[in-house]
Amino acid sequence: MYRKIMVPLDGSALAECVLPHVEAIADGCPVRELVLLRIVEPERVYSVSNSPIDPNLAAGRESERKKEAEDYLRSVADRLDAPGLVCEIKSIVGRVAESLVDYCVDNEVDLIIIATHGHSGVTRWVRGSVADKILRSSKIPVLMIRAPGTEKGV
């Protein structure tokens, strides 16, 4: 059924609330591969003067943030209790929701498991929701876990 699961993480405890669910699904299904993925948004460099901006500045910062993301994902992978599961870590530079959905299509992911704040109505509209954007644009199943302590979360 599910052989390759992708879990987007942003470095927060809220996002990590999905990990026990991931372990349970991996234990009960023939899951072979887990991808822990973090999106690094492109570096924006602003100038308030007429002096030129060093083009390597943004690339260097982006590279540093990608390494930090991979270190974080590696630490999460080390904490997982899922024997026999191959855990891949991946960081990508791009727009969050679009990059996650594109990764799933390009890499034959069977299931996305993502945490949600549980916002609704105007709050969701004003703040936007990465989980909601993924749910609406993904062609594969998305399991949304409402984080404890959020609206209507336990």
Backbone as CSV, one residue per row, in Angstrom:
resi,resn,N_x,N_y,N_z,CA_x,CA_y,CA_z,C_x,C_y,C_z
1,MET,0.825,-1.179,0.000,0.000,0.000,0.000,0.878,1.254,0.000
2,TYR,1.465,1.593,1.137,2.367,2.741,1.199,3.789,2.228,1.311
3,ARG,4.599,2.541,0.320,5.985,2.096,0.334,6.958,3.249,0.571
4,LYS,6.538,4.455,0.196,7.407,5.617,0.351,6.581,6.771,0.923
5,ILE,6.959,7.191,2.129,6.251,8.265,2.818,7.160,9.481,2.897
6,MET,6.563,10.650,2.684,7.306,11.895,2.813,6.727,12.682,3.982
7,VAL,7.620,13.172,4.845,7.229,13.977,5.998,7.943,15.320,5.916
8,PRO,7.188,16.385,5.644,7.810,17.709,5.649,7.967,18.210,7.075
9,LEU,9.137,18.715,7.397,9.418,19.243,8.727,9.988,20.648,8.593
10,ASP,9.618,21.504,9.526,10.113,22.880,9.478,10.990,23.244,10.665
11,GLY,11.313,22.257,11.482,12.160,22.521,12.640,11.382,22.753,13.921
12,SER,10.062,22.741,13.844,9.254,23.011,15.028,8.782,21.720,15.687
13,ALA,8.474,21.825,16.982,7.904,20.692,17.710,6.527,20.358,17.145
14,LEU,5.809,21.367,16.698,4.492,21.135,16.109,4.600,20.203,14.905
15,ALA,5.526,20.463,14.018,5.692,19.629,12.829,6.096,18.211,13.196
16,GLU,6.872,18.075,14.270,7.355,16.757,14.685,6.291,15.905,15.368
17,CYS,5.113,16.476,15.658,4.059,15.690,16.300,3.598,14.531,15.419
18,VAL,3.961,14.530,14.148,3.561,13.453,13.238,4.432,12.206,13.387
19,LEU,5.580,12.336,14.012,6.545,11.231,14.034,6.005,9.948,14.676
20,PRO,5.272,9.993,15.799,4.705,8.740,16.319,3.732,8.080,15.331
21,HIS,3.003,8.889,14.576,2.086,8.357,13.566,2.869,7.695,12.431
22,VAL,3.964,8.315,12.051,4.833,7.755,11.005,5.359,6.395,11.444
23,GLU,5.834,6.309,12.679,6.363,5.040,13.196,5.287,3.961,13.212
24,ALA,4.055,4.326,13.612,2.956,3.354,13.660,2.579,2.874,12.264
25,ILE,2.515,3.777,11.320,2.177,3.388,9.940,3.285,2.518,9.355
26,ALA,4.523,2.899,9.588,5.660,2.110,9.081,5.660,0.716,9.676
27,ASP,5.215,0.596,10.929,5.166,-0.698,11.590,4.049,-1.579,11.031
28,GLY,2.947,-0.950,10.587,1.790,-1.715,10.133,1.661,-1.871,8.628
29,CYS,2.439,-1.161,7.855,2.367,-1.227,6.388,3.742,-1.629,5.842
30,PRO,3.763,-2.028,4.595,5.061,-2.411,4.007,5.889,-1.200,3.573
31,VAL,5.963,-0.189,4.435,6.736,1.009,4.115,8.209,0.631,4.053
32,ARG,8.855,1.034,2.989,10.267,0.729,2.813,11.140,1.963,2.967
33,GLU,10.552,3.127,2.648,11.369,4.336,2.634,10.596,5.509,3.227
34,LEU,11.311,6.281,4.034,10.768,7.492,4.632,11.668,8.642,4.209
35,VAL,11.049,9.703,3.720,11.801,10.887,3.331,11.433,12.013,4.291
36,LEU,12.414,12.474,5.038,12.243,13.651,5.878,12.736,14.828,5.054
37,LEU,11.852,15.787,4.818,12.146,16.853,3.872,11.925,18.220,4.509
38,ARG,12.870,19.094,4.287,12.740,20.474,4.760,12.999,21.414,3.593
39,ILE,12.110,22.366,3.437,12.252,23.352,2.379,12.937,24.586,2.948
40,VAL,13.950,25.035,2.258,14.665,26.260,2.617,14.216,27.311,1.615
41,GLU,13.562,28.335,2.118,13.091,29.373,1.211,14.274,30.137,0.644
42,PRO,14.174,30.571,-0.616,15.280,31.286,-1.253,15.673,32.522,-0.455
43,GLU,16.963,32.775,-0.420,17.496,33.943,0.290,17.109,35.200,-0.471
44,ARG,16.630,36.161,0.275,16.302,37.456,-0.324,17.324,38.467,0.174
45,VAL,17.922,39.173,-0.750,18.917,40.181,-0.393,18.376,41.535,-0.825
46,TYR,18.293,42.439,0.130,17.790,43.771,-0.144,18.928,44.782,-0.033
47,SER,18.852,45.793,-0.859,19.856,46.853,-0.813,19.140,48.188,-0.624
48,VAL,19.676,48.994,0.270,19.090,50.311,0.497,19.982,51.416,-0.055
49,SER,20.990,51.001,-0.777,21.894,51.993,-1.367,22.125,51.640,-2.830
50,ASN,22.913,52.454,-3.488,23.230,52.211,-4.896,24.426,51.285,-5.080
51,SER,25.002,50.811,-3.982,26.169,49.938,-4.103,25.731,48.545,-4.559
52,PRO,26.567,47.902,-5.375,26.209,46.571,-5.890,26.188,45.525,-4.773
53,ILE,25.335,44.527,-4.962,25.218,43.417,-4.006,26.070,42.259,-4.513
54,ASP,26.844,41.692,-3.641,27.676,40.544,-3.991,26.768,39.361,-4.319
55,PRO,26.798,38.843,-5.549,25.904,37.739,-5.941,26.170,36.453,-5.165
56,ASN,27.371,36.326,-4.612,27.694,35.120,-3.855,27.135,35.155,-2.433
57,LEU,26.720,36.330,-1.979,26.195,36.478,-0.625,24.952,35.619,-0.408
58,ALA,23.980,35.757,-1.290,22.740,34.986,-1.160,23.010,33.491,-1.295
59,ALA,23.838,33.112,-2.243,24.147,31.696,-2.452,24.837,31.098,-1.230
60,GLY,25.734,31.853,-0.611,26.420,31.375,0.589,25.475,31.189,1.752
61,ARG,24.585,32.143,1.943,23.604,32.037,3.030,22.650,30.875,2.793
62,GLU,22.214,30.722,1.554,21.322,29.621,1.193,21.986,28.275,1.474
63,SER,23.226,28.155,1.085,23.979,26.925,1.298,24.106,26.615,2.787
64,GLU,24.364,27.640,3.569,24.485,27.469,5.021,23.151,27.017,5.622
65,ARG,22.053,27.606,5.171,20.732,27.227,5.688,20.364,25.805,5.263
66,LYS,20.781,25.402,4.059,20.545,24.013,3.622,21.291,23.026,4.509
67,LYS,22.524,23.356,4.851,23.306,22.474,5.728,22.670,22.378,7.105
68,GLU,22.218,23.505,7.640,21.535,23.498,8.942,20.269,22.636,8.877
69,ALA,19.531,22.737,7.776,18.316,21.938,7.604,18.653,20.452,7.581
70,GLU,19.707,20.083,6.877,20.105,18.674,6.803,20.594,18.152,8.145
71,ASP,21.306,18.981,8.909,21.740,18.583,10.255,20.527,18.329,11.147
72,TYR,19.550,19.217,11.060,18.320,19.046,11.837,17.607,17.740,11.447
73,LEU,17.445,17.515,10.158,16.759,16.305,9.689,17.502,15.049,10.119
74,ARG,18.829,15.104,10.083,19.628,13.957,10.523,19.363,13.653,11.996
75,SER,19.241,14.699,12.819,18.955,14.486,14.242,17.570,13.894,14.449
76,VAL,16.605,14.286,13.632,15.258,13.698,13.719,15.311,12.240,13.287
77,ALA,15.990,11.945,12.211,16.101,10.569,11.723,16.737,9.668,12.779
78,ASP,17.718,10.183,13.494,18.393,9.403,14.536,17.458,9.058,15.693
79,ARG,16.434,9.878,15.910,15.486,9.638,17.009,14.365,8.677,16.643
80,LEU,14.181,8.416,15.362,13.079,7.552,14.934,13.306,6.107,15.348
81,ASP,12.204,5.463,15.736,12.251,4.053,16.103,11.460,3.270,15.062
82,ALA,12.095,2.979,13.953,11.434,2.269,12.863,12.430,1.319,12.218
83,PRO,12.626,0.144,12.845,13.595,-0.818,12.309,13.244,-1.259,10.883
84,GLY,14.264,-1.372,10.053,14.076,-1.833,8.682,13.626,-0.751,7.718
85,LEU,13.434,0.450,8.209,12.979,1.540,7.363,14.178,2.366,6.909
86,VAL,14.293,2.567,5.612,15.355,3.408,5.068,14.885,4.847,5.173
87,CYS,15.659,5.657,5.868,15.278,7.052,6.091,16.215,7.963,5.312
88,GLU,15.637,8.708,4.393,16.397,9.649,3.576,16.108,11.054,4.080
89,ILE,17.118,11.889,4.117,16.920,13.288,4.467,17.192,14.134,3.240
90,LYS,16.395,15.192,3.104,16.508,16.007,1.908,16.135,17.448,2.240
91,SER,16.943,18.381,1.783,16.574,19.798,1.888,16.587,20.375,0.480
92,ILE,15.600,21.196,0.219,15.414,21.775,-1.110,15.189,23.272,-0.958
93,VAL,15.763,24.051,-1.847,15.515,25.487,-1.870,14.332,25.739,-2.797
94,GLY,13.331,26.442,-2.277,12.168,26.752,-3.100,11.001,27.240,-2.276
95,ARG,9.878,27.421,-2.943,8.640,27.795,-2.269,8.074,26.546,-1.614
96,VAL,7.624,26.666,-0.388,7.333,25.511,0.448,6.308,24.557,-0.163
97,ALA,5.069,24.960,-0.292,4.019,24.030,-0.730,4.307,23.467,-2.122
98,GLU,4.681,24.327,-3.037,4.933,23.884,-4.409,6.104,22.906,-4.474
99,SER,7.155,23.197,-3.730,8.337,22.326,-3.738,8.021,20.952,-3.155
100,LEU,7.209,20.916,-2.099,6.835,19.634,-1.487,6.028,18.782,-2.451
101,VAL,5.039,19.372,-3.087,4.206,18.626,-4.034,5.037,18.169,-5.231
102,ASP,5.880,19.034,-5.761,6.734,18.658,-6.899,7.664,17.512,-6.521
103,TYR,8.236,17.558,-5.325,9.124,16.475,-4.887,8.385,15.148,-4.889
104,CYS,7.164,15.138,-4.395,6.389,13.895,-4.325,6.132,13.316,-5.712
105,VAL,5.794,14.171,-6.645,5.538,13.719,-8.016,6.823,13.177,-8.646
106,ASP,7.908,13.913,-8.507,9.177,13.538,-9.133,9.815,12.299,-8.507
107,ASN,9.447,11.973,-7.263,10.114,10.891,-6.541,9.188,9.752,-6.124
108,GLU,8.032,9.677,-6.738,7.086,8.569,-6.549,6.758,8.304,-5.078
109,VAL,6.423,9.368,-4.366,5.997,9.252,-2.972,4.554,8.758,-2.955
110,ASP,4.231,7.857,-2.007,2.883,7.281,-1.917,1.980,7.992,-0.911
111,LEU,2.576,8.652,0.072,1.797,9.279,1.145,2.583,10.443,1.731
112,ILE,1.873,11.541,2.000,2.442,12.690,2.694,1.807,12.724,4.079
113,ILE,2.629,12.839,5.098,2.116,12.998,6.459,2.608,14.338,6.967
114,ILE,1.667,15.214,7.311,2.014,16.580,7.688,1.181,17.041,8.880
115,ALA,1.782,17.863,9.719,1.078,18.449,10.857,0.302,19.682,10.401
116,THR,-0.768,19.968,11.130,-1.546,21.167,10.845,-1.892,21.872,12.147
117,HIS,-2.007,23.189,12.056,-2.393,23.993,13.224,-3.882,23.861,13.508
118,GLY,-4.654,23.509,12.490,-6.095,23.401,12.672,-6.821,24.726,12.566
119,HIS,-6.201,25.732,11.952,-6.887,27.013,11.769,-8.002,26.853,10.754
120,SER,-9.031,27.672,10.908,-10.118,27.650,9.941,-10.589,29.069,9.694
121,GLY,-11.457,29.215,8.721,-12.073,30.506,8.437,-11.074,31.584,8.093
122,VAL,-11.287,32.761,8.681,-10.475,33.938,8.377,-9.018,33.724,8.765
123,THR,-8.767,33.038,9.881,-7.390,32.803,10.316,-6.611,32.042,9.248
124,ARG,-7.225,31.001,8.673,-6.552,30.238,7.620,-6.330,31.122,6.398
125,TRP,-7.336,31.925,6.048,-7.239,32.769,4.870,-6.141,33.813,5.030
126,VAL,-6.064,34.443,6.215,-5.072,35.490,6.444,-3.664,34.912,6.530
127,ARG,-3.489,33.871,7.318,-2.157,33.307,7.539,-1.740,32.346,6.437
128,GLY,-2.684,31.780,5.755,-2.366,30.752,4.777,-2.028,29.469,5.504
129,SER,-2.016,28.377,4.798,-1.717,27.095,5.417,-0.979,26.236,4.415
130,VAL,0.264,25.916,4.748,1.043,25.044,3.874,0.342,23.695,3.752
131,ALA,-0.119,23.166,4.890,-0.794,21.863,4.869,-2.019,21.908,3.965
132,ASP,-2.791,22.982,4.038,-3.985,23.122,3.210,-3.623,23.210,1.726
133,LYS,-2.574,23.959,1.409,-2.144,24.068,0.008,-1.702,22.714,-0.534
134,ILE,-1.001,21.949,0.292,-0.563,20.618,-0.132,-1.767,19.714,-0.344
135,LEU,-2.704,19.740,0.593,-3.906,18.921,0.490,-4.663,19.215,-0.802
136,ARG,-4.767,20.475,-1.141,-5.548,20.874,-2.325,-4.813,20.634,-3.650
137,SER,-3.498,20.576,-3.626,-2.767,20.440,-4.896,-2.122,19.077,-5.109
138,SER,-2.098,18.235,-4.095,-1.442,16.939,-4.217,-2.339,15.918,-4.920
139,LYS,-1.715,15.076,-5.714,-2.430,13.999,-6.398,-2.333,12.688,-5.618
140,ILE,-1.580,12.705,-4.526,-1.425,11.500,-3.699,-2.077,11.742,-2.340
141,PRO,-2.338,10.688,-1.576,-2.969,10.869,-0.263,-2.130,11.725,0.675
142,VAL,-2.847,12.534,1.473,-2.222,13.396,2.468,-2.887,13.097,3.805
143,LEU,-2.089,12.726,4.779,-2.579,12.510,6.132,-2.187,13.726,6.952
144,MET,-3.201,14.485,7.393,-2.955,15.689,8.177,-3.200,15.364,9.648
145,ILE,-2.191,15.635,10.468,-2.273,15.385,11.899,-2.432,16.733,12.602
146,ARG,-3.529,16.880,13.326,-3.719,18.118,14.079,-2.829,18.068,15.310
147,ALA,-1.988,19.065,15.452,-1.020,19.085,16.542,-1.711,19.300,17.880
148,PRO,-1.264,18.595,18.913,-1.803,18.814,20.250,-1.590,20.264,20.680
149,GLY,-2.589,20.817,21.362,-2.474,22.182,21.852,-2.896,23.241,20.849
150,THR,-3.290,22.827,19.637,-3.764,23.781,18.643,-5.279,23.820,18.709
151,GLU,-5.892,24.657,17.886,-7.345,24.760,17.883,-7.977,23.374,17.760
152,LYS,-8.785,23.035,18.729,-9.515,21.761,18.766,-8.601,20.545,18.813
153,GLY,-7.306,20.753,18.958,-6.370,19.643,19.110,-6.390,19.165,20.553
154,VAL,-6.084,17.907,20.757,-6.125,17.351,22.110,-4.843,17.664,22.854
